[in-house]
Amino acid sequence: MLHMSGEMTKAMENHASGCCINIGTLESIAVSILPEILTGYSDKHPKVSVQIENGPTFGPNGLVERVLGHSCDLAFISGDVEHPDIRKWVIGEDHVVIVTNKDCGETVDFKKLLQNQILSFPTGCVCRILYDRFAEHIGVKSKQVLESSSLSTIFSNVVAGTGVACFPKSCISFYKTRFPVYSYELPEPYTRMEWSLICRKDTYLTKPMKELIREAQRGKPYIRRRRGKIK
C-alpha cells in the first residue's frame, strides 16, 4: 500500500510538471504584486499553465466560495477568513486609503470627504467593508455607491470628480503615475488588512503549487510579510 501510494504521488507530480493551475485574485493584487510573483514563477515552471480570474474576497461568487467550490485551486484574498475547510498562508499586510482628486492638505476632514459618492468594487470587497465600518463610526452615511470591477474605471471617475474611492495603498502608486489623485489612509483600526493565499484543506499541493506559494511569500518593499511553513 505504501509503495502504491508513493507511485501514485510520483505520477501526480510528473503530471503536475505540465499542469494548469487556476488562480483567483483580487483586482488590486492583480495590478500590484501578482505580476512580479508570476514572472519569477514562470521562469522556474515554464510548462505550467496559469489561469487567472478576478473577484472580491466574499460574496456568493467571491473567491472564498470559488475555492470551496473547486473552481479555483488557489486564491489571493484580503481580510480575515476562518473556515474549517480553508487553509491560509498570510503573505502580507496592506492599508486602506481614500482616493480623491482634491488635495485635502495635511489635516483630512474625513466627515466632509466621506460625504461624497463612494466608488468601489462590488459587495464583498474588504476595503469597502472597512470603509463602511469607519463611516458608521464617525456618523457619516455615504451617498449612492457606484460599483465597478475595473480599477481603471474607478480611477477615471475619481479624476472626473464623480466621487471618492477606497483601495489598498499598494495599488495606488501604479495609478498615481497615470492619474492626478491624492490618497489618505484611514485611521486605526479601520485601515489594516491582511493579504493571504488560500486553498481547500483537502487540496493536494503539487510541487508547482508549493513553489507558487513560496514565490508569493517572498519579500516586497511596501508590504510587510510573514512566512508560513508549506506542507
C-alpha atoms as one frame of an Amber mdcrd trajectory, in Angstrom:
protein
   0.000   0.000   0.000   2.826   2.386   0.865   4.525   1.557  -2.411   1.323
   2.191  -4.355   0.835   5.480  -2.532   4.355   6.531  -3.441   3.838   5.599
  -7.078   0.551   7.495  -7.216   2.217  10.568  -5.701   5.061  10.326  -8.186
   2.611  10.022 -11.074   0.729  13.076  -9.857   3.934  15.110  -9.570   5.028
  14.073 -13.068   1.646  15.072 -14.423   1.851  18.348 -12.494   5.000  19.411
 -14.341   2.769  20.248 -17.281  -0.420  21.032 -15.401  -2.757  24.012 -15.267
  -3.297  25.939 -12.019  -6.466  28.006 -11.628  -5.803  31.114  -9.537  -8.352
  33.554  -8.182  -7.211  37.051  -7.271  -8.368  40.485  -6.221  -8.065  43.173
  -8.884  -5.803  45.201  -6.557  -3.403  42.273  -6.139  -3.514  41.612  -9.887
  -2.044  45.063 -10.610   0.390  45.264  -7.693   2.227  42.123  -6.552   0.895
  39.382  -8.844   2.928  40.323 -11.961   6.189  40.003 -10.038   5.092  36.724
  -8.437   4.134  35.164 -11.762   7.256  36.409 -13.543   9.508  34.663 -11.053
   7.266  31.611 -11.071   7.007  31.177 -14.843  10.799  31.333 -15.171  11.056
  28.257 -12.929   7.991  26.413 -14.260   7.654  27.253 -17.977   5.480  24.169
 -18.625   2.858  25.086 -16.036  -0.160  26.951 -17.380  -1.737  29.508 -15.054
  -5.318  30.682 -15.497  -6.392  33.803 -13.600  -9.848  35.027 -12.644 -10.745
  38.143 -10.655 -13.323  38.696  -7.968 -13.975  40.015  -4.449 -12.982  38.019
  -1.373 -16.501  37.444  -0.048 -19.980  37.085  -1.504 -21.913  34.404  -3.422
 -19.389  34.449  -6.282 -16.412  35.569  -4.182 -13.000  33.960  -4.186 -13.569
  32.061  -0.937 -16.676  30.433  -2.408 -14.840  29.623  -5.638 -12.074  27.864
  -3.715 -14.624  25.924  -1.665 -16.457  25.022  -4.875 -13.251  23.739  -6.548
 -13.339  26.304  -9.382 -10.069  27.857  -8.080  -7.074  25.851  -6.864  -5.580
  28.838  -5.035  -6.793  32.377  -4.401  -5.183  35.666  -3.343  -7.572  37.347
  -0.913  -7.719  40.055   1.739  -9.393  40.116   5.120  -9.896  37.613   7.907
 -11.072  34.233   6.641 -11.749  31.446   9.125 -13.359  28.355   7.639 -12.920
  24.691   8.641 -12.262  23.677   5.017  -9.883  26.537   4.163  -6.099  26.578
   4.545  -4.447  30.001   4.640  -0.967  31.497   4.298  -0.638  35.168   5.284
   1.634  36.730   2.667   1.466  40.391   3.619  -0.269  43.383   5.097  -1.732
  46.465   3.455  -3.655  49.600   4.416  -6.909  51.090   3.150  -6.769  54.604
   1.706  -9.397  57.045   0.450  -8.586  58.313  -3.045  -9.805  61.695  -4.282
  -8.979  64.233  -6.981  -8.661  67.005  -4.386  -5.703  67.938  -2.199  -7.101
  67.857   1.343  -3.892  69.073   2.944  -2.158  67.570   5.949  -5.288  67.502
   8.118  -8.033  65.478   6.464 -11.673  66.151   7.321 -12.965  62.609   6.810
 -16.529  63.597   7.700 -16.545  66.014   4.790 -14.598  63.729   2.457 -16.901
  60.772   3.028 -19.988  62.822   2.153 -19.058  62.183  -1.489 -20.350  59.303
  -3.541 -18.216  56.205  -2.949 -16.661  54.387  -5.912 -15.953  50.790  -5.045
 -15.580  47.195  -6.086 -18.756  45.086  -5.789 -20.064  43.871  -2.430 -17.561
  41.542  -0.767 -14.571  43.877  -1.129 -12.696  44.097   2.201 -11.698  47.737
   1.572 -15.357  48.613   1.238 -16.221  46.679   4.411 -13.611  48.646   6.396
 -14.736  51.902   4.775 -18.363  51.243   5.786 -17.321  50.472   9.373 -15.317
  53.686   9.580 -18.119  55.767   8.045 -20.571  54.338  10.569 -18.108  55.016
  13.398 -17.846  58.735  12.561 -21.568  59.026  11.874 -21.447  59.521   8.108
 -23.993  57.974   5.785 -22.409  57.685   2.337 -24.250  58.635  -0.797 -25.069
  56.147  -3.553 -22.345  53.574  -4.254 -21.005  53.312  -7.788 -19.706  49.768
  -8.258 -17.200  48.542 -10.824 -14.856  45.578 -11.078 -12.332  47.685 -13.032
  -9.691  49.755 -11.217  -9.148  51.941 -14.282 -12.866  52.743 -14.499 -12.990
  53.694 -10.819  -9.869  55.860 -11.001 -11.129  57.619 -14.132 -14.330  58.523
 -12.281 -12.339  59.776  -9.276 -10.344  62.074 -11.581 -13.593  63.301 -13.161
 -14.919  64.203  -9.700 -17.695  61.609  -9.631 -16.757  60.630  -6.087 -14.052
  59.151  -3.875 -12.741  55.589  -3.809 -11.286  53.229  -1.217  -8.381  50.993
  -2.174  -5.345  49.164  -0.804  -2.392  51.530  -0.513  -0.135  49.215  -2.524
  -2.009  49.680  -5.786  -2.128  53.497  -5.573   1.452  54.052  -6.762   0.652
  52.240 -10.012  -2.194  54.649 -10.795  -0.660  57.842  -9.427   1.706  57.818
 -12.408  -1.336  57.867 -14.702  -3.935  59.883 -12.788  -3.686  63.129 -10.740
  -5.091  61.758  -7.476  -4.450  62.089  -3.739  -4.718  59.319  -1.153  -5.391
  59.435   2.601  -5.000  56.431   4.886  -7.928  55.559   7.133  -7.124  55.687
  10.868  -6.698  52.587  13.011  -8.382  50.166  13.460 -10.066  50.618  10.074
  -7.063  50.685   7.772  -5.104  47.489   8.332  -5.857  44.324   6.363  -4.082
  41.059   5.630  -3.327  39.600   2.242  -3.468  35.819   2.138  -3.231  32.891
  -0.225  -5.840  30.192   0.363  -6.805  26.732  -0.835  -9.045  23.916   0.343
  -7.567  21.840   3.152  -8.102  18.672   1.121  -6.280  20.055  -1.929  -3.228
  18.017  -2.903  -0.362  20.530  -3.155   1.834  19.576  -6.104   5.407  20.802
  -6.361   4.420  23.619  -8.775   1.676  24.740  -6.375   4.067  24.729  -3.415
   6.556  26.784  -5.391   3.858  29.309  -6.268   3.062  29.691  -2.553   6.780
  30.195  -1.773   7.042  32.787  -4.548   4.080  34.663  -3.043   5.785  34.679
   0.368   8.980  36.315  -0.881   9.566  39.960   0.119   8.021  43.101  -1.332
   9.130  46.575  -0.161   5.717  48.086   0.576   4.186  45.001   2.166   5.230
  43.512   5.490   5.279  39.770   5.006   5.189  36.814   7.324   6.382  33.396
   6.229   4.485  30.218   6.981   5.583  26.638   6.593   4.310  24.851   3.495
   3.429  21.216   3.998
